[in-house]
Amino acid sequence: MQERDYFRLKSRRLILESLLFFFLAGGAGISALDVFAQKPAVITISAAISLKDALDELGHIYESGHPGSKLAFNYGGSGTLQRQIEQGAPVDLFFSAAEKPMDELAAKDLVDTKTRHDIVANTLVLIAPAASSAMKDFHDLTRADVKIIALGEPNTVPAGMYGKQTLQHMNLFDAVEKKIVYAKDVRAVLTYVETGNADAGLVYLTDAKMSHTVRVVATAPADSHDPIVYPAAVLKNSQNAQAARNFLEFLEQSDAREVFQKYGFVSAKISALKK
């Protein structure tokens, strides 16, 4: 057989196979365009590190119920995530641990403010290693045997901002400032206390609940710091805005609320009513 005839037969075979494929796909209710268009919509979510455990679980639930969707989480301190977005990071949804980072993004017209919702709220607590028993309240931070206090960097870590506000409210910050070691995020603060590298730390109640090696010493009074609410919103430059809105709606549904509650979060609406 000549080479030209071989390639002619090969081309005819490929055409017939393609026609058969599209015929079978059509019988299954799938158009030719659908065959090439069915790629998962990857939703990139920049979220506060304190949300990690809850969002990891919610992500599995959402993807199971929405086979055409794929979630990609980027966790960190809310202020750090804010700066990444300002620098052009490709993010579809921002889920902050404080209002300030969201407010600043909105002021720069980077957030679709119509999609902004307060999803959950949290509580700030003072923790110490579980084996320690001497510390009873915030004022014990001034004791000589408390040498290192872990706190999130106030400019980029909301838990650090709330912690500094609390210490200032109690007139303790100046007395303990030299003992403070600043951490990149609230989970790093938790690790410092868990490993004994810090005698105390200020974290969210949800973080403290995840550890068996720390104990809650005291809870910061609600009036000692700004309200700890977690707003979420779709970014204006999102490449998957509708998919991001769909996931945001899911986060407000009862099934998602149950998961958040399991990890110690409370409804932002309930928190507002308590004030």
N, C-alpha and C positions, 0 to 999 in steps of 0.2 A: 504494500500500500504506500502510495506517495505521501510525503510529509504534509502536503497541502490538504489531501483528503482526510488524513488523520485528524488534523486540527478542526476541519469542518464538522466531522462526526463528533469530536469532543465538544464543540460549541453547541451543537444540537442537543447533546445529552444534558449539558448544563442548563440549557433553556427549558427542556422538558422537566428536569428535576425541580427547577425554580417554580414552574407553573404548577406542578403537583403540590409543592409546599404551600403556595399561596391558596390553592384550591382547598387543601385540608385546613389551613388557618381560617379561611372564610367560613368553612363549615362549623368551626368552633366559635364563630362570632368575632374573629380578630381580623381587622383590616390590615392591608399591607403596610400602611403607615404605622399602625400600632406595633407591628413586629419590630420596627426600627426605633420607635419612640419610647418603648417600655424600658426606661432606665430609672432606677430609684432616684427620687428627689432627695438629695443630701441636704439636710437642714443643719447648719452650723450654729451651735448655741454656746455663747460665752456666759458662764455662770459662776457665781460665787462658790468658792471651794466648800463652804459649809453646807451647800446643797448637794454635794456629790453623791452621798449614799442614797438619798431620796430620788434624785434624778436618774441615777444609774438603774434603779429598779423601775422607775416610771418609763424610762427609755425602752426597756425590754417589753413592757406591757404595750406601749404605743406601737412599736415596730411589729409586734405580733398581731395587733389588730389592724394595722395599716401596712400590708405587704409591699406597697409601692413606695414606702418612705424609709429613709435611713437617717439616723440622728448621729451627729458628731459633736461631742461635748469638749469644750475648752475651759478648764477650771483654773481659778486663781483668785487673787485679791481683787475686789471689785474695782478699785482705783487703777490697778495695773491693766485690767481688761478694758477699762474705759480708755486708757491711753493707747492701747493696741487698736481700738476701733477708730480713735481720732487719727491714727497714723495710717489708716486704710486697710486694716485687717478685714478679710472677707467674712463677715458675720451676718447671720440672718436674724438672730434673736439674742437680746441681752437680758440677763436675769441677775439683778444686782442685790447685794445685801444691805443696801442703803439708798435713800432717795437722792443724795447729793451727786453720785456719779451719773445717774440717769438725768437729773436736772441739768447737769453741765453738758451732756450730750444733746439734750433737747435744745439748749440755748445755742448750740452750734448747728442746729437743724439737721442732726444726724439720725434722729429718732422719729418714727411715725407716731406722734403723740396720741392719735386716735386709738391706737392699739394698746396704749399703756394701761396696765392694771396692777394693783397691789395684790400679790398672790398669797403670801404667808407672812407671819410675824415670828419673832424669836425673843429669847430672854438672855440677858447677860449674867454670867455667874463667875464667882471667884473659885478657883480650884487649887488643890494641893495634892501631892502624892498620897495615894490611899493609905500607905503605911504611917503617914504622919498624923498626929492627933492634936498637937499643940494649938494650931491655928483655929480660931473660932469665928472671926469676922474680919471685915476690911481693915479695921484699926490695928490688927495684929501684923499688918504688913510693915509697920514701923519697928517691929521688934528686931533686936540685934541679930538673932539667929536666922532671920529671913534675909538672906544675902542677895538672892537673884529673883526678880519678878519678870516673867515673860509677858510681852504685850505686842500685839500686831502694830506694824508701822502706821501711825494715825493718818498719814497723808494718803495711803493707798489701801489700807485694810480697815473696813468699817468697824470690825470688832475692836480694833485698836483705838479708833476715834471714839467709840462709845465708852471704852475703858478709860481713856484719858479724861473724858467728860465726867465720868463717875468719880474718879479720884479727885478731880478738881472740885466737884460738887461737895465732896466730903472733906475738903481742905487737907487732902493727903498727898497730892501730887508732888508738891515741893519737897516734902519730907522723904519721899521714896524714889524720886527721879533718878538718883545716882545708882539705884539698884536695878533699874529697868533695862532689860535686853530686848531689843525690838526684832520682830520676826516678819518674814515675807508674807505670811497669811495666818489665819486663825488655826489651821491644822498644824502648822509649825509650832505655834504656842503650845498646843496640846502635847505634841511630841516632846518638847522641852521638859514639861512637867512629868510626863509619863516616864521618861528616862532618868529623872532625878537631876537633870541639868538646870532646872529652875525649882525654887522652893514654892512658887505660886505662879498663877497665870490667870488671865481674864479671857474667857472664851464664851461661846454660846452654849446654852443648855443642851442643844442638840448635839454638839461636839462632846460635851461631858458624858452624855448618855451612851455614846459609842465606845467609851473606854472603861475597862475594868481595873485600871491601875491608878485612877485619880478619884478624888471625892469632891463633891460640891461643898465648899465651906460656907458660902453665903450668896444670896441673890441680890443683884444691884436693884435698888428701888427704881420704879418706872420713871419717876420724876428727876432722876439723876443724870439722864442722858436723853438724846433725841430718840423718837420712836423707832424701834427696830423693825422696819417693814421691808419687804422684798418686792420691789416693782419689776415687772418684765414688760418688754416692748419689742416690736419688730423694727429693724433698722431700715432707714429710707433707701439705702443702696443694696438691700437684700436681693439676691438673684432668685430666691425662692419664697417670695413674700407671702403668697397664698398658703403654701405648705407650712410656713412659720406661723401664720395666723391660726391654722388648724391645730397645730401643736399647742399654741398658747391657749386656745379654747379648751383643749383637753386638760390642761393644767388647772383649770377652774372647775372641772366637773367633780362630782362626788367621789368617784373612784380614785382620782388623783388626791383629793383632800384626805382620804383615808390613809394613803401611803405617807403623805406629809405628816399626818398626826402620829403615825407609827414611829416616826423618827424624832418626834418632839416638837414639831412646828405647830403653830395654831393659825387659825384663819386670820387674815389681816383685818377683816371686818369685825371679828370678835374682839381682837386686840383694840381696835378703835373704840368700840363700845365701852371698854373697861376704863378708858381715860376720862 
